[in-house]
Amino acid sequence: MRQTHLLRAVVLLAFALTATTSAYSASKTILVVGDSLSAEYGLARGTGWVPLLEKRLQQEKIEARVVNASISGDTTSGGKSRLPPLLEKHRPDVVIIELGANDALRGLQIAAAEANLRDMIAAARKQRSRVLLVGMRIPPNYGAEYTGKFFAMYSRLAKETKSALVPFLLEGVAERPELFQADRIHPTAQAQPIMLDAVWPHLKPLLTK
């Protein structure tokens, strides 16, 4: 009888250990839809924050593949039109949306960018993908009202759609001129690990569900 109880305890312990690691064992797909900040603009291949994410996943022993569908210069309108076939092809578990900066830099209406992002979130949810929205800021020379409304757009959207949010992709980078390329817009390779650190705490929980 004692041996039976001991065997049962061993089986239950093995089951518990399996349950705690099962969230990481199943292979997942992460789709990144972004602009030049995610497309390694001006950087050597493999040094951007998205390729660094792949290495972080390996270090954390999380089985997941990353599909980087980012295009330099892309806007929310472009992302909206590109997303449906990407969802159909890759069936991602998580969609990271890093768009909006080019809309703002061109002075486009914030309401239009917000509507496009909202549609992207809805499309991802329809495919049962979790969404991580990446927030951005723009230079103050665009005016306090416009820059304030633009930045607030991300948190409002995340709250209304119950999406995960990276408050600001360039947190810890934006205030350091030495971390930008000569155009003063695109971060250097040295900034990419900092950008990944801004994303990771908000992404990791989405991979364990």
C-alpha positions in Angstrom: 0.0 0.0 0.0 2.8 2.3 0.9 4.5 1.7 -2.4 1.2 2.5 -4.2 1.0 5.8 -2.5 4.7 6.5 -3.3 4.1 5.7 -7.0 1.0 7.9 -7.1 3.0 10.8 -5.5 5.8 10.5 -8.1 3.2 10.5 -11.0 1.5 13.6 -9.6 4.8 15.4 -9.2 5.8 14.5 -12.8 2.4 15.8 -14.0 2.9 19.1 -12.0 6.3 19.7 -13.5 5.0 19.0 -17.0 2.2 21.5 -16.4 4.5 24.2 -15.3 6.6 23.9 -18.5 3.9 23.2 -21.0 3.3 26.9 -21.6 6.8 27.1 -23.0 7.0 23.8 -24.7 4.5 24.4 -27.5 6.0 26.2 -30.5 4.6 29.6 -31.1 4.8 32.2 -33.9 5.4 35.9 -33.3 4.6 38.2 -36.2 6.1 41.7 -36.1 4.4 44.3 -38.3 6.4 47.5 -38.1 8.3 50.2 -39.8 12.0 51.1 -40.0 12.5 50.9 -36.3 11.8 47.2 -36.5 13.3 46.6 -40.0 16.9 47.2 -39.1 17.2 50.5 -41.1 20.8 51.5 -41.3 22.0 48.5 -39.3 24.0 45.4 -40.1 21.7 42.4 -40.6 21.0 40.6 -37.4 21.6 43.5 -35.0 18.1 44.9 -34.8 15.8 44.4 -31.8 13.7 41.8 -33.7 16.7 39.5 -34.4 17.8 40.0 -30.8 14.4 38.9 -29.8 15.0 35.5 -31.4 18.2 35.1 -29.4 16.3 36.1 -26.2 13.7 33.4 -26.9 16.5 30.8 -27.2 18.1 32.0 -24.0 14.8 31.8 -22.2 14.2 28.3 -23.7 10.9 29.5 -25.2 10.2 27.6 -28.5 8.9 30.3 -30.9 9.7 31.6 -34.3 9.7 35.2 -35.2 8.4 36.5 -38.6 9.6 40.1 -39.2 7.2 41.7 -41.7 8.4 45.2 -41.0 9.0 47.7 -43.9 10.9 50.9 -43.6 8.6 53.9 -44.2 5.4 51.9 -43.6 2.3 53.6 -42.1 -0.7 52.3 -40.3 -2.6 52.3 -43.6 0.1 50.1 -45.2 0.1 47.8 -42.2 -3.6 47.5 -42.3 -3.6 46.4 -45.9 -0.6 44.0 -45.4 -1.8 42.3 -42.3 -4.7 40.0 -43.5 -2.5 37.9 -45.9 0.2 37.8 -43.2 -2.2 36.4 -40.7 -3.5 33.9 -43.2 0.0 32.7 -44.1 1.6 32.6 -40.7 -1.3 32.0 -38.2 0.7 33.8 -35.5 0.0 33.4 -31.8 1.2 36.9 -31.1 1.1 40.0 -33.3 3.4 42.9 -32.4 2.2 46.1 -34.1 4.9 48.8 -34.2 3.4 51.5 -36.5 2.3 55.1 -36.4 5.5 57.0 -36.3 5.5 57.7 -40.0 1.9 58.8 -39.9 2.8 61.4 -37.3 6.0 62.5 -39.0 3.9 63.2 -42.1 1.4 65.1 -40.1 -1.4 62.8 -40.9 -4.6 62.8 -38.9 -4.3 60.9 -35.6 -7.9 59.7 -35.9 -7.1 58.0 -39.1 -4.0 56.3 -37.6 -6.0 55.2 -34.6 -8.8 53.7 -36.8 -6.2 51.8 -38.8 -4.5 50.4 -35.7 -7.9 49.5 -34.3 -8.7 47.6 -37.5 -5.4 45.8 -37.3 -6.1 44.7 -33.7 -9.5 43.5 -34.7 -8.1 41.5 -37.6 -5.5 39.8 -35.4 -8.1 39.0 -32.8 -10.3 37.5 -35.4 -7.5 35.0 -36.2 -7.2 34.4 -32.4 -3.9 36.1 -32.1 -2.8 38.0 -29.1 -1.8 41.6 -29.7 1.1 43.7 -28.4 0.8 47.3 -29.4 4.0 49.3 -29.4 3.8 53.0 -28.4 5.8 55.8 -29.9 6.5 59.5 -29.3 7.4 62.1 -31.9 9.7 65.2 -31.6 8.2 68.1 -29.7 8.6 70.4 -32.7 5.3 69.0 -34.0 3.5 70.9 -31.3 2.5 69.9 -27.7 -1.1 69.3 -28.6 -0.4 67.0 -31.6 2.5 65.1 -29.9 0.4 64.6 -26.7 -2.6 63.3 -28.6 -0.4 61.0 -30.7 1.3 59.4 -27.7 -2.0 59.1 -25.8 -3.5 57.2 -28.7 -1.6 54.1 -27.9 -2.6 53.7 -24.3 -6.2 54.5 -25.1 -6.3 51.9 -27.8 -4.7 49.3 -25.6 -7.1 50.0 -22.8 -10.2 49.9 -25.1 -9.2 46.8 -26.9 -7.6 45.1 -23.9 -4.4 44.7 -25.7 -0.9 44.5 -24.2 1.1 47.7 -24.5 4.7 48.7 -24.8 4.4 52.3 -23.5 7.3 53.6 -25.5 9.7 51.6 -27.7 12.5 54.1 -27.3 12.4 54.3 -23.6 16.0 54.8 -22.4 17.1 55.7 -25.9 15.2 58.9 -27.0 17.1 61.1 -24.5 20.5 59.9 -25.6 21.7 61.5 -28.9 24.7 59.2 -29.0 22.3 56.2 -29.6 21.0 57.6 -32.9 22.4 57.4 -36.4 23.4 60.5 -38.3 19.8 61.2 -39.3 18.9 61.6 -35.6 15.8 59.5 -36.2 16.9 55.9 -36.3 18.6 54.2 -33.4 22.1 52.6 -33.7 23.0 49.0 -33.0 23.9 49.9 -29.5 20.3 51.0 -28.8 18.7 47.8 -30.0 19.2 45.8 -26.8 17.6 48.6 -24.9 14.6 48.6 -27.3 14.3 44.9 -26.8 14.3 45.4 -23.0 11.4 47.8 -23.5 9.4 45.1 -25.4 10.3 41.9 -23.5 8.4 42.4 -20.2 5.2 42.9 -22.1 5.7 40.2 -24.7 6.8 37.3 -22.4 3.5 37.0 -20.6 1.7 36.6 -24.0 3.9 33.6 -24.7 3.0 31.8 -21.5 -0.8 31.8 -22.0 
